[in-house]
Structure formats: C-alpha cells, structure tokens
C-alpha cells in the first residue's frame, strides 16, 4: 500500500504546514524549507511501492516525518 | 495536490516510453520493453556478455505541483543478482537509441549507488508535465561464473523532492 502523499499549504498566520491527513507538521519560520521527499522503490521488480516523507528544515536541522515516525537530524536521508 | 509520477523505459530511435513504475524490467540482448525470455544473455566461455542498455527516466504524467528538485536513483547496496552478474549505471542527459553495451567505461557498479550515496539525475527545479531530469542508463553483464536462468529481482529506487 502506498504512503499517503502529504499536502503542503499555508495557514492563516502565514506558516507553512504539511499534513498526511493525520499528522500535521508546521514550520514556524520564514527562512526554513518544507517539502515532500517522494520515492518509488522496487522499480522494475514488479513489486514497487511509493513512499512519501515530509521534510522540514531549519538552520541545518531536518525533521523527517512518515506515519508515526519522526526523525530529527542534520543528515541527508533517503527512503 | 501532488505530481503523478511514472518511471518510464524508453526504446527505439524515437524513445517510445513504457510505464515501468509498477512493472518489470528485463535486461536482454535486444532493445525492447517486453518482459519475456526472448533474446537472453548468454553465459560466455570467456569474458562477459553485455546486455542492451536500459534507458529509464522520471516522467510527470499529471497532477498538480509547484516544482520537483533533487532527482536521484540508488540500489540497496547488495548485489543479489547472483555470481558473475554485474549491474552498471550512469546518468545521461540526452536520449540515444539503446544499444548493446561493449564496455563498462563511463559506468559505475549500480550497487555502489545507495541511499547514502545516490546517483544524481538532476537538481532541477523542474515544473509542468513530461520527462524530467537525466536518464538513468543501466546495463548488465553476465560472466563465466553465472548460473543459468532468470536472476532474482533487485530493488531500484527513484527519489525526488517536491513542493
């Protein structure tokens, strides 16, 4: 089953937020980045799956969120 | 909203694209996207038998998005194709008709591209629909120590950033 693809919007206060429909991550800074890191895994195998992470980055620190998992790190991570 | 993304295999002089996002890719001694046992690689008495190249690319077929950046590809780091079977990869900007490879120059072992060190297929930003980023060109060699039959599948990942 494919991950839900996050929706990125802006709230009434002007903050960017991303949600998978269950968990919402809000970036409360103008200079940070908020984006989806999407992937197709198993291309060509006949058993592929789609993955979507929400990534918030501020001052070199990244928050990766997928489902119930949240990682806070300075590392570049890929699904 | 999100981009609707496919991974396509391109074949022929015109680069006819076949959606392989959830399909199989078969390395063979012919330029086509058909998954069959025709035109197999042959275990050689000496040296290696080279496959035809596989030209793969990310294609945005629809959906709504602002931009795509940071397209990359990688394997799982462990060659599970069996003894004597090696998979190679490189990034190429412009399409050329897939040919039978004759050397490994310009390629790297595909399994050296991992989630910790992926192959870049273009930084972008890319917008709108259509094919985006570089092509991922792959080819496979079969050496004298290979076993017969169809190899196990391997895990190729395409990844991109999107807003």
gemmi code that builds the backbone of each chain (N, CA, C; Angstrom):
import gemmi

chains = {
    "A": [
        ("UNK", (0.849, -1.197, 0.000), (0.000, 0.000, 0.000), (0.881, 1.242, 0.000)),
        ("UNK", (0.584, 2.207, -0.867), (1.405, 3.409, -0.976), (1.176, 4.332, 0.221)),
        ("UNK", (2.234, 5.032, 0.607), (2.094, 6.052, 1.639), (1.156, 7.145, 1.141)),
        ("UNK", (0.399, 7.774, 2.041), (-0.336, 8.964, 1.624), (0.651, 10.067, 1.254)),
        ("UNK", (0.331, 10.810, 0.220), (1.208, 11.919, -0.176), (0.802, 13.152, 0.612)),
        ("UNK", (1.756, 13.768, 1.270), (1.461, 14.921, 2.101), (0.952, 16.104, 1.272)),
        ("UNK", (0.181, 16.917, 1.931), (-0.313, 18.154, 1.337), (0.381, 19.305, 2.045)),
        ("UNK", (0.994, 20.206, 1.280), (1.667, 21.364, 1.868), (0.841, 22.612, 1.575)),
        ("UNK", (0.504, 23.343, 2.617), (-0.295, 24.561, 2.469), (0.260, 25.644, 3.391)),
        ("UNK", (-0.429, 26.758, 3.464), (-0.055, 27.865, 4.347), (-1.250, 28.177, 5.233)),
        ("UNK", (-1.010, 28.307, 6.546), (-2.133, 28.578, 7.448), (-2.437, 30.077, 7.527)),
        ("UNK", (-3.425, 30.408, 8.327), (-3.881, 31.803, 8.399), (-2.801, 32.741, 8.912)),
        ("UNK", (-1.867, 32.194, 9.681), (-0.783, 33.029, 10.217), (0.393, 33.144, 9.258)),
        ("UNK", (0.275, 32.473, 8.114), (1.353, 32.538, 7.123), (2.417, 31.471, 7.288)),
        ("UNK", (2.203, 30.546, 8.194), (3.162, 29.459, 8.396), (2.894, 28.322, 7.417)),
        ("UNK", (3.960, 27.765, 6.878), (3.816, 26.600, 6.012), (3.564, 25.356, 6.871)),
        ("UNK", (2.678, 24.526, 6.404), (2.401, 23.279, 7.117), (2.195, 22.150, 6.127)),
        ("UNK", (2.542, 20.966, 6.557), (2.340, 19.775, 5.741), (1.601, 18.737, 6.542)),
        ("UNK", (0.699, 18.029, 5.870), (-0.073, 17.018, 6.583), (-0.283, 15.795, 5.714)),
        ("UNK", (-0.311, 14.635, 6.355), (-0.659, 13.398, 5.649), (-2.117, 13.041, 5.909)),
        ("UNK", (-2.855, 13.962, 6.486), (-4.255, 13.740, 6.797), (-4.478, 13.330, 8.237)),
        ("UNK", (-3.378, 12.989, 8.904), (-3.500, 12.559, 10.305), (-2.563, 13.348, 11.198)),
        ("UNK", (-1.340, 13.569, 10.715), (-0.339, 14.323, 11.473), (0.046, 15.558, 10.673)),
        ("UNK", (0.130, 16.684, 11.362), (0.480, 17.938, 10.717), (1.788, 18.468, 11.286)),
        ("UNK", (2.687, 18.872, 10.405), (3.951, 19.487, 10.805), (3.915, 20.935, 10.334)),
        ("UNK", (4.119, 21.856, 11.263), (4.086, 23.277, 10.936), (5.485, 23.868, 11.066)),
        ("UNK", (5.911, 24.580, 10.047), (7.216, 25.239, 10.066), (6.991, 26.705, 10.434)),
        ("UNK", (7.397, 27.067, 11.637), (7.138, 28.427, 12.117), (8.377, 29.296, 11.945)),
        ("UNK", (8.814, 29.404, 10.711), (9.959, 30.253, 10.369), (9.877, 30.563, 8.880)),
        ("UNK", (10.252, 31.756, 8.506), (10.158, 32.137, 7.102), (11.314, 31.597, 6.280)),
        ("UNK", (12.462, 31.350, 6.941), (13.664, 31.010, 6.179), (13.912, 29.513, 6.076)),
        ("UNK", (13.056, 28.703, 6.620), (13.248, 27.257, 6.531), (12.677, 26.698, 5.243)),
        ("UNK", (12.775, 25.381, 5.107), (12.228, 24.682, 3.939), (11.252, 23.612, 4.400)),
        ("UNK", (10.207, 23.442, 3.636), (9.246, 22.369, 3.889), (8.944, 21.727, 2.551)),
        ("UNK", (9.210, 20.432, 2.434), (8.994, 19.762, 1.153), (8.695, 18.286, 1.367)),
        ("UNK", (8.222, 17.673, 0.299), (7.973, 16.229, 0.315), (9.165, 15.527, -0.321)),
        ("UNK", (9.615, 14.473, 0.290), (10.622, 13.609, -0.340), (9.901, 12.334, -0.751)),
        ("UNK", (9.663, 12.210, -2.039), (8.882, 11.093, -2.561), (9.796, 10.073, -3.246)),
        ("UNK", (9.390, 8.849, -3.265), (10.199, 7.804, -3.891), (9.310, 6.689, -4.424)),
        ("UNK", (9.813, 6.057, -5.459), (9.268, 4.778, -5.924), (10.351, 3.748, -5.693)),
        ("UNK", (10.075, 2.795, -4.839), (11.050, 1.752, -4.507), (10.683, 0.453, -5.222)),
        ("UNK", (11.717, -0.247, -5.656), (11.472, -1.516, -6.343), (11.102, -1.341, -7.794)),
        ("UNK", (11.553, -0.237, -8.413), (11.266, -0.004, -9.832), (11.808, -1.177, -10.653)),
        ("UNK", (10.990, -1.713, -11.541), (11.429, -2.782, -12.433), (11.302, -4.163, -11.853)),
        ("UNK", (10.975, -4.272, -10.580), (10.882, -5.590, -9.940), (9.494, -6.187, -10.055)),
        ("UNK", (8.526, -5.362, -10.457), (7.145, -5.820, -10.481), (6.474, -5.734, -9.124)),
        ("UNK", (7.226, -5.266, -8.122), (6.684, -5.152, -6.762), (7.053, -3.790, -6.173)),
        ("UNK", (6.772, -2.746, -6.900), (7.183, -1.417, -6.445), (6.241, -0.872, -5.383)),
        ("UNK", (6.730, 0.102, -4.641), (5.902, 0.785, -3.656), (6.282, 2.260, -3.643)),
        ("UNK", (5.301, 3.099, -3.332), (5.548, 4.538, -3.291), (5.655, 4.999, -1.846)),
        ("UNK", (6.605, 5.891, -1.603), (6.901, 6.393, -0.266), (6.869, 7.913, -0.302)),
        ("UNK", (6.342, 8.515, 0.747), (6.384, 9.971, 0.865), (6.780, 10.361, 2.281)),
        ("UNK", (7.839, 11.124, 2.387), (8.254, 11.705, 3.662), (7.975, 13.208, 3.604)),
        ("UNK", (7.609, 13.779, 4.718), (7.555, 15.235, 4.846), (8.845, 15.683, 5.528)),
        ("UNK", (9.495, 16.689, 4.947), (10.769, 17.154, 5.481), (10.670, 18.646, 5.809)),
        ("UNK", (10.930, 18.992, 7.057), (11.039, 20.393, 7.472), (12.492, 20.652, 7.827)),
        ("UNK", (13.062, 21.710, 7.284), (14.472, 22.020, 7.525), (14.607, 23.450, 8.025)),
        ("UNK", (15.352, 23.608, 9.111), (15.572, 24.932, 9.686), (16.975, 24.983, 10.279)),
        ("UNK", (17.782, 25.894, 9.786), (19.154, 26.072, 10.285), (19.945, 24.766, 10.281)),
        ("UNK", (19.810, 24.001, 9.222), (20.590, 22.774, 9.071), (20.045, 21.559, 9.782)),
        ("UNK", (18.984, 21.756, 10.556), (18.357, 20.626, 11.248), (17.102, 20.217, 10.482)),
        ("UNK", (16.970, 18.927, 10.262), (15.834, 18.423, 9.496), (14.927, 17.552, 10.352)),
        ("UNK", (13.645, 17.695, 10.114), (12.652, 16.810, 10.724), (12.022, 16.009, 9.596)),
        ("UNK", (12.203, 14.696, 9.644), (11.600, 13.804, 8.660), (10.401, 13.119, 9.319)),
        ("UNK", (9.251, 13.197, 8.674), (8.042, 12.560, 9.226), (7.419, 11.628, 8.200)),
        ("UNK", (7.170, 10.416, 8.630), (6.419, 9.448, 7.822), (5.567, 8.626, 8.778)),
        ("UNK", (4.265, 8.708, 8.646), (3.374, 7.984, 9.557), (3.630, 8.399, 10.993)),
        ("UNK", (3.889, 7.420, 11.857), (4.132, 7.709, 13.273), (5.606, 7.946, 13.573)),
        ("UNK", (6.446, 7.925, 12.540), (7.885, 8.041, 12.757), (8.370, 9.463, 12.468)),
        ("UNK", (9.116, 10.005, 13.415), (9.701, 11.335, 13.268), (11.186, 11.235, 13.593)),
        ("UNK", (12.021, 11.739, 12.698), (13.467, 11.754, 12.917), (13.936, 13.200, 12.856)),
        ("UNK", (14.714, 13.598, 13.830), (15.322, 14.928, 13.856), (16.825, 14.743, 13.699)),
        ("UNK", (17.400, 15.330, 12.662), (18.803, 15.073, 12.353), (19.351, 16.178, 11.450)),
        ("UNK", (20.658, 16.219, 11.335), (21.291, 17.081, 10.329), (21.649, 16.296, 9.073)),
        ("UNK", (21.354, 15.006, 9.069), (21.748, 14.151, 7.956), (20.752, 14.253, 6.786)),
        ("UNK", (21.324, 14.076, 5.592), (20.511, 13.918, 4.385), (20.067, 12.460, 4.331)),
        ("UNK", (18.773, 12.217, 4.346), (18.277, 10.846, 4.384), (17.341, 10.593, 3.203)),
        ("UNK", (17.414, 9.373, 2.691), (16.554, 8.975, 1.585), (15.795, 7.700, 1.948)),
        ("UNK", (14.573, 7.564, 1.459), (13.752, 6.404, 1.825), (14.372, 5.076, 1.376)),
    ],
    "B": [
        ("UNK", (-2.127, 18.830, -3.317), (-2.038, 18.064, -4.552), (-0.599, 17.606, -4.749)),
        ("UNK", (-0.427, 16.669, -5.642), (0.904, 16.098, -5.867), (1.062, 15.770, -7.340)),
        ("UNK", (2.302, 15.678, -7.753), (2.582, 15.256, -9.118), (2.264, 13.772, -9.258)),
        ("UNK", (1.748, 13.404, -10.421), (1.583, 11.989, -10.752), (2.823, 11.566, -11.522)),
        ("UNK", (3.601, 10.688, -10.921), (4.931, 10.389, -11.454), (5.010, 8.935, -11.909)),
        ("UNK", (5.603, 8.754, -13.059), (5.896, 7.422, -13.586), (7.413, 7.280, -13.745)),
        ("UNK", (7.873, 6.055, -13.770), (9.222, 5.748, -14.218), (9.062, 5.011, -15.533)),
        ("UNK", (9.596, 5.594, -16.597), (9.394, 5.017, -17.916), (10.685, 4.417, -18.459)),
        ("UNK", (10.510, 3.349, -19.238), (11.614, 2.778, -20.019), (11.445, 3.250, -21.450)),
        ("UNK", (12.539, 3.692, -22.065), (12.471, 4.237, -23.419), (13.210, 3.310, -24.384)),
        ("UNK", (12.582, 3.123, -25.541), (13.146, 2.190, -26.518), (13.025, 2.745, -27.930)),
        ("UNK", (13.896, 2.239, -28.792), (13.825, 2.595, -30.200), (14.403, 3.961, -30.493)),
        ("UNK", (14.492, 4.262, -31.783), (15.086, 5.527, -32.205), (14.290, 6.723, -31.688)),
        ("UNK", (12.986, 6.532, -31.574), (12.146, 7.633, -31.123), (11.977, 7.712, -29.625)),
        ("UNK", (12.529, 6.755, -28.916), (12.419, 6.777, -27.465), (11.002, 6.512, -26.975)),
        ("UNK", (10.339, 5.551, -27.574), (8.988, 5.198, -27.135), (8.995, 4.825, -25.653)),
        ("UNK", (8.147, 5.497, -24.886), (8.174, 5.330, -23.434), (7.130, 4.316, -22.975)),
        ("UNK", (7.553, 3.410, -22.108), (6.659, 2.427, -21.498), (6.694, 2.619, -19.995)),
        ("UNK", (5.517, 2.730, -19.390), (5.443, 2.927, -17.938), (5.901, 1.659, -17.212)),
        ("UNK", (6.972, 1.789, -16.444), (7.508, 0.656, -15.685), (7.444, 0.904, -14.176)),
        ("UNK", (6.629, 1.861, -13.764), (6.566, 2.217, -12.347), (6.269, 0.996, -11.480)),
        ("UNK", (5.327, 0.200, -11.921), (4.990, -0.998, -11.151), (5.221, -2.269, -11.959)),
        ("UNK", (5.849, -2.124, -13.115), (6.097, -3.283, -13.964), (7.497, -3.835, -13.782)),
        ("UNK", (7.846, -4.814, -14.588), (9.168, -5.430, -14.538), (10.042, -4.891, -15.663)),
        ("UNK", (11.333, -4.887, -15.409), (12.314, -4.502, -16.420), (13.204, -5.712, -16.663)),
        ("UNK", (13.323, -6.137, -17.913), (14.076, -7.340, -18.228), (15.304, -6.965, -19.064)),
        ("UNK", (16.483, -7.212, -18.518), (17.719, -6.997, -19.274), (17.887, -8.146, -20.261)),
        ("UNK", (18.201, -7.801, -21.514), (18.239, -8.804, -22.577), (19.150, -8.325, -23.703)),
        ("UNK", (19.267, -9.155, -24.714), (20.074, -8.800, -25.885), (19.197, -8.257, -27.001)),
        ("UNK", (18.374, -7.298, -26.654), (17.515, -6.637, -27.629), (17.016, -5.340, -27.001)),
        ("UNK", (16.616, -4.414, -27.871), (16.089, -3.135, -27.396), (14.573, -3.179, -27.420)),
        ("UNK", (13.974, -3.647, -26.355), (12.523, -3.575, -26.221), (12.154, -3.665, -24.745)),
        ("UNK", (10.918, -3.290, -24.449), (10.453, -3.256, -23.056), (9.679, -4.504, -22.680)),
        ("UNK", (9.701, -5.499, -23.560), (8.927, -6.712, -23.339), (9.591, -7.589, -22.272)),
        ("UNK", (8.793, -8.078, -21.350), (9.313, -8.959, -20.297), (9.056, -10.397, -20.736)),
        ("UNK", (10.049, -10.971, -21.406), (9.917, -12.346, -21.881), (11.291, -13.007, -21.848)),
        ("UNK", (11.364, -14.215, -22.370), (12.641, -14.938, -22.365), (13.317, -14.893, -23.732)),
        ("UNK", (12.822, -14.043, -24.604), (13.472, -13.871, -25.899), (14.757, -13.079, -25.757)),
        ("UNK", (15.689, -13.321, -26.645), (16.960, -12.584, -26.682), (17.685, -12.583, -25.343)),
        ("UNK", (17.896, -13.767, -24.771), (18.532, -13.813, -23.447), (20.019, -13.500, -23.510)),
        ("UNK", (20.555, -13.103, -22.382), (22.010, -13.016, -22.251), (22.546, -14.439, -22.162)),
        ("UNK", (23.719, -14.638, -22.726), (24.295, -15.984, -22.786), (25.583, -16.031, -21.969)),
        ("UNK", (25.659, -17.009, -21.099), (26.879, -17.201, -20.307), (28.031, -17.515, -21.252)),
        ("UNK", (29.076, -16.692, -21.232), (30.154, -16.862, -22.214), (31.191, -17.889, -21.759)),
        ("UNK", (31.976, -18.370, -22.700), (33.090, -19.247, -22.361), (34.243, -18.477, -21.752)),
        ("UNK", (34.327, -17.224, -22.133), (35.344, -16.326, -21.582), (34.808, -14.899, -21.673)),
        ("UNK", (35.300, -14.036, -20.801), (34.857, -12.642, -20.815), (33.442, -12.491, -20.283)),
        ("UNK", (32.713, -11.538, -20.834), (31.338, -11.300, -20.388), (30.429, -11.079, -21.585)),
        ("UNK", (29.151, -11.334, -21.392), (28.133, -10.974, -22.371), (27.449, -9.710, -21.866)),
        ("UNK", (27.412, -8.689, -22.714), (26.801, -7.412, -22.342), (25.336, -7.383, -22.767)),
        ("UNK", (24.501, -6.820, -21.932), (23.101, -6.601, -22.311), (22.976, -5.332, -23.147)),
        ("UNK", (21.828, -5.132, -23.738), (21.480, -3.823, -24.277), (21.253, -2.872, -23.097)),
        ("UNK", (21.420, -1.599, -23.375), (21.179, -0.582, -22.343), (19.685, -0.480, -22.037)),
        ("UNK", (19.398, -0.118, -20.793), (18.046, 0.257, -20.395), (18.061, 1.750, -20.071)),
        ("UNK", (17.212, 2.497, -20.766), (17.131, 3.944, -20.545), (15.853, 4.224, -19.759)),
        ("UNK", (16.027, 4.684, -18.520), (14.894, 4.945, -17.626), (14.862, 6.432, -17.276)),
        ("UNK", (13.669, 6.952, -17.077), (13.554, 8.383, -16.741), (12.273, 8.645, -15.966)),
        ("UNK", (12.334, 9.645, -15.110), (11.159, 10.084, -14.360), (10.257, 10.906, -15.284)),
        ("UNK", (8.983, 10.595, -15.269), (8.017, 11.284, -16.127), (6.828, 11.747, -15.288)),
        ("UNK", (6.524, 13.027, -15.369), (5.349, 13.566, -14.684), (4.184, 13.519, -15.670)),
        ("UNK", (3.223, 12.639, -15.380), (2.118, 12.446, -16.322), (0.911, 13.311, -16.002)),
        ("UNK", (0.910, 13.948, -14.832), (-0.231, 14.783, -14.462), (-0.113, 15.233, -13.023)),
        ("UNK", (-1.260, 15.551, -12.442), (-1.268, 16.036, -11.067), (-0.967, 17.515, -10.984)),
        ("UNK", (-0.852, 18.006, -9.769), (-0.585, 19.416, -9.533), (0.560, 19.545, -8.553)),
        ("UNK", (1.555, 20.340, -8.906), (2.686, 20.573, -8.013), (3.356, 21.872, -8.414)),
        ("UNK", (4.232, 22.367, -7.541), (4.938, 23.615, -7.828), (6.262, 23.343, -8.517)),
        ("UNK", (7.099, 22.513, -7.883), (8.363, 22.165, -8.521), (8.912, 20.855, -7.968)),
        ("UNK", (9.694, 20.195, -8.813), (10.417, 18.982, -8.437), (11.902, 19.301, -8.506)),
        ("UNK", (12.639, 18.849, -7.503), (14.090, 19.042, -7.466), (14.751, 17.741, -7.001)),
        ("UNK", (16.099, 17.714, -7.162), (16.888, 16.692, -6.463), (16.486, 15.266, -6.843)),
        ("UNK", (16.441, 14.976, -8.136), (16.086, 13.620, -8.578), (17.314, 12.720, -8.437)),
        ("UNK", (17.121, 11.584, -7.814), (18.234, 10.655, -7.609), (17.759, 9.219, -7.769)),
        ("UNK", (18.731, 8.322, -7.934), (18.435, 6.893, -8.021), (19.488, 6.123, -7.248)),
        ("UNK", (19.065, 4.993, -6.693), (20.020, 4.164, -5.965), (19.501, 2.738, -5.816)),
        ("UNK", (20.445, 1.849, -5.468), (20.129, 0.441, -5.220), (20.220, 0.192, -3.712)),
        ("UNK", (20.089, -1.079, -3.334), (20.119, -1.395, -1.899), (21.522, -1.695, -1.388)),
        ("UNK", (22.516, -1.629, -2.273), (23.895, -1.786, -1.822), (24.418, -3.209, -1.841)),
        ("UNK", (23.565, -4.175, -2.090), (23.997, -5.578, -2.076), (23.519, -6.263, -3.355)),
        ("UNK", (24.458, -6.688, -4.172), (24.115, -7.344, -5.433), (23.539, -8.731, -5.165)),
        ("UNK", (22.258, -8.862, -5.390), (21.594, -10.141, -5.189), (21.275, -10.841, -6.493)),
        ("UNK", (21.946, -10.439, -7.564), (21.661, -10.993, -8.886), (22.353, -12.330, -9.115)),
        ("UNK", (23.309, -12.656, -8.241), (23.994, -13.931, -8.368), (25.417, -13.787, -8.848)),
        ("UNK", (26.175, -14.847, -8.683), (27.586, -14.841, -9.073), (27.745, -14.547, -10.561)),
        ("UNK", (28.714, -13.712, -10.886), (29.028, -13.455, -12.281), (28.099, -12.477, -12.965)),
        ("UNK", (27.127, -11.934, -12.257), (26.183, -10.986, -12.851), (26.400, -9.613, -12.218)),
        ("UNK", (26.712, -8.624, -13.043), (27.008, -7.282, -12.542), (26.097, -6.273, -13.223)),
        ("UNK", (25.565, -5.359, -12.444), (24.669, -4.326, -12.960), (25.389, -2.985, -12.895)),
        ("UNK", (25.350, -2.243, -13.995), (26.042, -0.954, -14.077), (25.028, 0.172, -14.306)),
        ("UNK", (25.430, 1.395, -13.918), (24.535, 2.546, -14.067), (25.319, 3.814, -14.332)),
        ("UNK", (24.668, 4.748, -15.039), (25.220, 6.088, -15.235), (24.071, 7.041, -15.549)),
        ("UNK", (24.346, 8.328, -15.445), (23.354, 9.359, -15.767), (23.707, 9.979, -17.118)),
        ("UNK", (22.706, 10.118, -17.990), (22.922, 10.690, -19.323), (21.806, 11.689, -19.603)),
        ("UNK", (22.173, 12.859, -20.067), (21.184, 13.911, -20.296), (20.308, 13.633, -21.521)),
        ("UNK", (20.966, 13.408, -22.670), (20.213, 13.307, -23.925), (20.006, 11.855, -24.336)),
        ("UNK", (18.812, 11.572, -24.809), (18.471, 10.198, -25.194), (19.216, 9.772, -26.453)),
        ("UNK", (19.621, 8.518, -26.492), (20.156, 7.881, -27.692), (19.548, 6.488, -27.779)),
        ("UNK", (19.369, 5.990, -28.969), (18.772, 4.670, -29.135), (19.554, 3.632, -28.332)),
        ("UNK", (18.897, 2.863, -27.487), (19.607, 1.873, -26.676), (20.383, 0.886, -27.536)),
        ("UNK", (21.621, 0.688, -27.176), (22.493, -0.203, -27.935), (23.047, -1.270, -27.004)),
        ("UNK", (23.611, -2.307, -27.603), (24.285, -3.310, -26.788), (25.570, -2.702, -26.275)),
        ("UNK", (25.761, -2.731, -24.970), (26.986, -2.171, -24.392), (28.186, -2.996, -24.847)),
        ("UNK", (29.328, -2.346, -24.937), (30.555, -3.032, -25.352), (31.674, -2.872, -24.338)),
        ("UNK", (31.454, -2.055, -23.325), (32.465, -1.809, -22.298), (31.789, -1.217, -21.078)),
        ("UNK", (32.501, -1.203, -19.985), (31.946, -0.635, -18.758), (32.429, 0.800, -18.517)),
        ("UNK", (33.258, 1.315, -19.429), (33.765, 2.677, -19.272), (32.607, 3.671, -19.187)),
        ("UNK", (32.688, 4.583, -18.253), (31.648, 5.580, -18.059), (30.573, 5.156, -17.078)),
        ("UNK", (30.531, 3.869, -16.796), (29.554, 3.345, -15.840), (30.212, 3.132, -14.475)),
        ("UNK", (29.386, 2.992, -13.470), (29.819, 2.513, -12.152), (28.936, 1.328, -11.779)),
        ("UNK", (29.454, 0.465, -10.955), (28.649, -0.631, -10.413), (27.394, -0.024, -9.774)),
        ("UNK", (26.223, -0.427, -10.227), (24.979, 0.187, -9.745), (24.820, 0.060, -8.235)),
        ("UNK", (25.415, -0.984, -7.658), (25.225, -1.205, -6.221), (26.123, -0.320, -5.361)),
        ("UNK", (26.968, 0.485, -6.013), (27.728, 1.489, -5.259), (26.870, 2.730, -5.021)),
        ("UNK", (25.752, 2.831, -5.748), (24.807, 3.925, -5.511), (23.776, 3.449, -4.490)),
        ("UNK", (23.858, 4.011, -3.309), (22.986, 3.608, -2.208), (22.239, 4.831, -1.671)),
        ("UNK", (21.385, 4.623, -0.688), (20.654, 5.754, -0.103), (21.618, 6.742, 0.559)),
        ("UNK", (22.808, 6.277, 0.903), (23.806, 7.173, 1.474), (24.662, 7.862, 0.445)),
        ("UNK", (24.635, 7.363, -0.784), (25.438, 7.930, -1.877), (24.717, 7.695, -3.201)),
        ("UNK", (23.578, 8.345, -3.396), (22.783, 8.086, -4.591), (23.362, 8.742, -5.845)),
        ("UNK", (22.904, 8.275, -6.996), (23.297, 8.853, -8.283), (22.369, 10.024, -8.586)),
        ("UNK", (22.942, 11.194, -8.830), (22.127, 12.375, -9.127), (21.643, 12.329, -10.569)),
        ("UNK", (20.351, 12.580, -10.746), (19.764, 12.638, -12.082), (19.245, 14.041, -12.387)),
        ("UNK", (19.732, 15.021, -11.655), (19.348, 16.402, -11.937), (18.837, 17.131, -10.716)),
        ("UNK", (19.351, 18.350, -10.541), (18.961, 19.145, -9.378), (17.653, 19.890, -9.593)),
        ("UNK", (17.331, 20.196, -10.859), (16.141, 20.982, -11.125), (16.354, 22.451, -10.822)),
        ("UNK", (15.307, 23.222, -10.603), (13.913, 22.796, -10.444), (13.238, 22.481, -11.778)),
        ("UNK", (12.303, 21.522, -11.703), (11.517, 21.122, -12.856), (10.051, 21.439, -12.574)),
        ("UNK", (9.362, 21.857, -13.615), (7.941, 22.175, -13.487), (7.175, 21.529, -14.636)),
        ("UNK", (5.876, 21.578, -14.563), (4.953, 21.083, -15.596), (5.065, 19.570, -15.787)),
        ("UNK", (4.430, 19.093, -16.845), (4.427, 17.658, -17.103), (5.527, 17.284, -18.094)),
        ("UNK", (5.710, 15.974, -18.262), (6.721, 15.470, -19.186), (7.896, 14.851, -18.456)),
        ("UNK", (8.875, 14.386, -19.222), (10.047, 13.743, -18.642), (10.944, 14.787, -17.990)),
        ("UNK", (11.498, 14.423, -16.830), (12.297, 15.371, -16.046), (13.636, 14.743, -15.660)),
        ("UNK", (14.664, 15.562, -15.662), (15.976, 15.119, -15.208), (16.707, 14.286, -16.248)),
        ("UNK", (17.865, 13.776, -15.836), (18.661, 12.922, -16.712), (18.038, 11.531, -16.825)),
        ("UNK", (18.478, 10.815, -17.858), (18.131, 9.403, -17.965), (19.032, 8.594, -17.033)),
        ("UNK", (18.475, 7.562, -16.456), (19.275, 6.552, -15.765), (19.522, 5.441, -16.778)),
        ("UNK", (20.778, 5.303, -17.190), (21.125, 4.267, -18.172), (21.778, 3.107, -17.425)),
        ("UNK", (21.217, 1.934, -17.605), (21.732, 0.753, -16.909), (22.028, -0.347, -17.924)),
        ("UNK", (23.011, -1.152, -17.628), (23.270, -2.357, -18.421), (23.844, -3.419, -17.502)),
        ("UNK", (23.783, -4.643, -17.972), (24.120, -5.777, -17.123), (25.099, -6.684, -17.874)),
        ("UNK", (26.052, -7.228, -17.151), (26.972, -8.187, -17.762), (26.829, -9.548, -17.089)),
        ("UNK", (27.009, -10.565, -17.904), (26.997, -11.943, -17.419), (28.367, -12.543, -17.684)),
        ("UNK", (28.996, -13.038, -16.641), (30.331, -13.614, -16.769), (30.315, -15.130, -16.725)),
        ("UNK", (31.497, -15.687, -16.714), (31.641, -17.147, -16.827), (31.172, -17.900, -15.589)),
        ("UNK", (31.067, -17.191, -14.454), (30.666, -17.877, -13.219), (29.155, -17.804, -12.966)),
        ("UNK", (28.432, -17.226, -13.911), (26.979, -17.071, -13.716), (26.258, -18.412, -13.808)),
        ("UNK", (25.129, -18.485, -13.137), (24.258, -19.651, -13.245), (23.181, -19.361, -14.279)),
        ("UNK", (22.605, -20.390, -14.828), (21.556, -20.201, -15.812), (20.238, -19.782, -15.178)),
        ("UNK", (19.344, -19.324, -16.010), (18.003, -18.984, -15.533), (17.815, -17.498, -15.295)),
        ("UNK", (16.636, -17.162, -14.822), (16.293, -15.759, -14.550), (16.800, -15.389, -13.170)),
        ("UNK", (17.471, -14.268, -13.070), (18.032, -13.845, -11.786), (16.915, -13.385, -10.846)),
        ("UNK", (17.203, -13.324, -9.544), (16.254, -12.673, -8.626), (16.095, -11.196, -9.006)),
        ("UNK", (15.004, -10.589, -8.559), (14.805, -9.155, -8.790), (15.663, -8.346, -7.829)),
        ("UNK", (15.934, -7.135, -8.211), (16.661, -6.224, -7.333), (15.838, -4.959, -7.094)),
        ("UNK", (16.267, -4.168, -6.104), (15.470, -3.012, -5.681), (16.126, -1.719, -6.141)),
        ("UNK", (15.536, -1.120, -7.169), (15.956, 0.187, -7.675), (14.983, 1.239, -7.147)),
        ("UNK", (15.525, 2.316, -6.615), (14.695, 3.393, -6.076), (14.932, 4.687, -6.828)),
        ("UNK", (13.857, 5.328, -7.242), (13.899, 6.706, -7.742), (13.345, 7.596, -6.627)),
        ("UNK", (14.023, 8.706, -6.364), (13.562, 9.627, -5.323), (13.653, 11.061, -5.831)),
        ("UNK", (12.751, 11.896, -5.364), (12.757, 13.305, -5.747), (12.117, 14.127, -4.639)),
        ("UNK", (12.457, 15.416, -4.619), (11.831, 16.351, -3.684), (10.754, 17.129, -4.429)),
        ("UNK", (9.685, 17.445, -3.719), (8.541, 18.065, -4.393), (7.841, 19.034, -3.457)),
        ("UNK", (7.458, 20.163, -3.994), (6.584, 21.077, -3.260), (5.450, 21.482, -4.176)),
    ],
}
model = gemmi.Model(1)
for chain_id, residues in chains.items():
    chain = gemmi.Chain(chain_id)
    for i, (resn, *xyz) in enumerate(residues, 1):
        res = gemmi.Residue()
        res.name, res.seqid = resn, gemmi.SeqId(i, " ")
        for name, pos in zip(("N", "CA", "C"), xyz):
            atom = gemmi.Atom()
            atom.name, atom.element = name, gemmi.Element(name[0])
            atom.pos, atom.b_iso = gemmi.Position(*pos), 0.0
            res.add_atom(atom)
        chain.add_residue(res)
    model.add_chain(chain)
structure = gemmi.Structure()
structure.add_model(model)
structure.setup_entities()
